[in-house]
Amino acid sequence: MYGIVNQAIQGLVTENFGKDKWDKIKQISGVTQEYFISNEPYDDDITYELVAAASEVLGLPSEQILRSFGEYWILKTGYERYGELMKAGGENFYDLLLISRIFMEGSC
Protein backbone atom coordinates (compact mmCIF):
# COMPACT_ATOMS: atom_id res chain seq x y z
CA MET A 1 0.00 0.00 0.00
CA TYR A 2 1.11 3.53 -0.53
CA GLY A 3 1.95 5.67 2.45
CA ILE A 4 -1.09 7.86 1.83
CA VAL A 5 -3.29 4.96 2.98
CA ASN A 6 -1.41 4.61 6.26
CA GLN A 7 -1.41 8.40 6.65
CA ALA A 8 -5.19 8.33 6.34
CA ILE A 9 -5.48 5.61 8.98
CA GLN A 10 -3.34 7.74 11.27
CA GLY A 11 -5.46 10.81 10.54
CA LEU A 12 -8.69 8.93 11.18
CA VAL A 13 -7.46 7.66 14.53
CA THR A 14 -5.81 10.86 15.77
CA GLU A 15 -8.67 13.13 14.74
CA ASN A 16 -11.37 10.94 16.26
CA PHE A 17 -9.63 9.24 19.20
CA GLY A 18 -6.47 11.20 19.94
CA LYS A 19 -2.73 10.85 19.49
CA ASP A 20 -2.39 8.61 22.54
CA LYS A 21 -4.59 5.97 20.87
CA TRP A 22 -2.51 6.19 17.69
CA ASP A 23 0.68 5.71 19.71
CA LYS A 24 -0.86 2.64 21.36
CA ILE A 25 -1.94 1.27 17.98
CA LYS A 26 1.57 1.69 16.60
CA GLN A 27 3.03 -0.03 19.64
CA ILE A 28 0.69 -3.02 19.46
CA SER A 29 1.04 -3.32 15.68
CA GLY A 30 4.83 -3.28 15.84
CA VAL A 31 4.99 -0.51 13.24
CA THR A 32 8.17 1.47 13.79
CA GLN A 33 7.87 4.16 11.12
CA GLU A 34 7.63 7.63 12.63
CA TYR A 35 5.75 8.85 9.55
CA PHE A 36 4.65 7.59 6.16
CA ILE A 37 5.58 9.19 2.83
CA SER A 38 2.41 9.46 0.77
CA ASN A 39 3.72 8.19 -2.56
CA GLU A 40 6.13 5.61 -1.10
CA PRO A 41 5.03 1.95 -1.25
CA TYR A 42 4.91 0.03 2.04
CA ASP A 43 4.33 -3.64 2.68
CA ASP A 44 0.60 -4.42 2.85
CA ASP A 45 1.19 -6.18 6.17
CA ILE A 46 1.82 -2.80 7.80
CA THR A 47 -1.67 -1.63 6.91
CA TYR A 48 -3.22 -4.92 8.02
CA GLU A 49 -1.37 -4.76 11.34
CA LEU A 50 -2.49 -1.16 11.90
CA VAL A 51 -6.14 -2.09 11.30
CA ALA A 52 -5.90 -5.14 13.57
CA ALA A 53 -4.27 -3.09 16.33
CA ALA A 54 -6.84 -0.31 15.90
CA SER A 55 -9.59 -2.87 16.33
CA GLU A 56 -8.00 -4.06 19.56
CA VAL A 57 -7.22 -0.62 21.00
CA LEU A 58 -10.49 1.04 20.01
CA GLY A 59 -12.67 -1.96 20.80
CA LEU A 60 -14.28 -1.85 17.36
CA PRO A 61 -14.61 -4.60 14.76
CA SER A 62 -12.21 -4.33 11.83
CA GLU A 63 -15.18 -3.99 9.48
CA GLN A 64 -16.31 -0.84 11.29
CA ILE A 65 -12.81 0.61 11.21
CA LEU A 66 -12.53 -0.06 7.48
CA ARG A 67 -15.94 1.48 6.81
CA SER A 68 -14.93 4.56 8.82
CA PHE A 69 -11.68 4.61 6.89
CA GLY A 70 -13.61 4.64 3.60
CA GLU A 71 -15.71 7.57 4.74
CA TYR A 72 -12.63 9.39 5.99
CA TRP A 73 -10.82 8.68 2.72
CA ILE A 74 -13.57 10.21 0.60
CA LEU A 75 -14.53 13.10 2.86
CA LYS A 76 -11.11 14.08 4.15
CA THR A 77 -8.20 12.62 2.20
CA GLY A 78 -9.92 12.63 -1.17
CA TYR A 79 -11.25 16.14 -0.80
CA GLU A 80 -8.05 17.68 0.57
CA ARG A 81 -5.64 16.00 -1.84
CA TYR A 82 -7.78 15.48 -4.90
CA GLY A 83 -10.55 18.03 -4.49
CA GLU A 84 -9.68 20.08 -7.55
CA LEU A 85 -9.37 16.96 -9.67
CA MET A 86 -12.74 15.73 -8.41
CA LYS A 87 -14.34 19.11 -9.17
CA ALA A 88 -12.99 18.93 -12.71
CA GLY A 89 -15.15 15.85 -13.22
CA GLY A 90 -18.38 17.83 -12.96
CA GLU A 91 -21.02 18.16 -10.31
CA ASN A 92 -22.54 14.71 -10.67
CA PHE A 93 -21.92 11.28 -12.16
CA TYR A 94 -23.59 12.16 -15.47
CA ASP A 95 -21.24 15.14 -15.90
CA LEU A 96 -18.27 12.90 -15.19
CA LEU A 97 -19.37 10.43 -17.85
CA LEU A 98 -19.97 13.21 -20.36
CA ILE A 99 -16.58 14.80 -19.71
CA SER A 100 -14.91 11.39 -19.91
CA ARG A 101 -16.61 10.64 -23.24
CA ILE A 102 -15.52 13.97 -24.70
CA PHE A 103 -11.97 13.39 -23.49
CA MET A 104 -11.84 9.83 -24.87
CA GLU A 105 -13.12 11.00 -28.26
CA GLY A 106 -10.39 13.63 -28.39
CA SER A 107 -12.82 16.51 -28.71
CA CYS A 108 -11.03 18.71 -26.24
N, C-alpha and C positions, 0 to 999 in steps of 0.2 A: 504494500500500500504506500501511497505517497504520504509525505509528512503532513500535508494539509488535512488528511483524514484524522491523524492523531492529534493535530492542533485543534481540530474541531471537537474531538472528544474531551480534550483538556478544557477548552472554552465552555463546553456544555456543563462539565462538572464544576469548574470554578465559579461560573456565573450563577449557577443554581444551588450549589451546596457548599461552596467556599474552598479556598486554597488548601486548608488543612485536610479536607477529604481527598483532594487530588494528590497531595503528598502521601497519604495513606494508600491510595490506589496504586501509585507508582511503587511504593515499598512492597506491597503484597504481590504485585505483578512481576517484580524483579526488573522492571524497566529502569535503566540507568541513565538514559539520555536526559540532559538538563532541558533541552528544547528540541523541537523537530523543525527541520527545514522543509518548507512547503512543497517544493518540487523535487525533493530528494526521495528516492525509493527506500523503503524500510521493509524488513521481513514481515510478512502477514501475521506471523505469530505474535509480534509486538501488539498489534491491534487486538487480536483475540485475547491476549493476556490482560490488556487494559480493560476490555469489556467484562471479562470474567471477574477481575478484581473489583471493578465498579459495582457489579452485581452483589458481590459479597459485602463491600463496604457500605453501600447505600441501601442494602436490604431490598433490592428490586430485582425482578426477573430480567435476564438478559434481553428477552424480547421487548420488554418495556424500555430498557435503556436504548436498544437499537431503534425503536420507534421514535423516541425522544431525540435521538441523534439525527434521524431523518428529517424531523421537523426543524431542528436546529440548523442542519445543513442547508435546507432551503431558505429558511427565514433569516438566518444570520450569515453564515458563510457564503452561501450563494449570492445573497443580496449585496453584501459588502465587497466581495471579490469579483463578482461577475454581474453586478447590477446593470451596468451600462450595456453589456453584451445582451443581457436578457431583455432590456428595454428595446434594443435594436430589432428584436424579433416581433415587435408589435404588442398590442394590448391584450390579445387573446390568442387562442390556439389557431383559429382560422387565419388571423393575420400572419402568424408564424408560417403556416403552410403556404400561404400566398407568396410571402417573401421568399421562402425556400424555393418555390416553383420558379419564380422569376430569376432567382440566382442560378438555379440549375440549368435553365434555358439560355443563360448568358445574355439576358435582356438588360442587364444593368451595367 
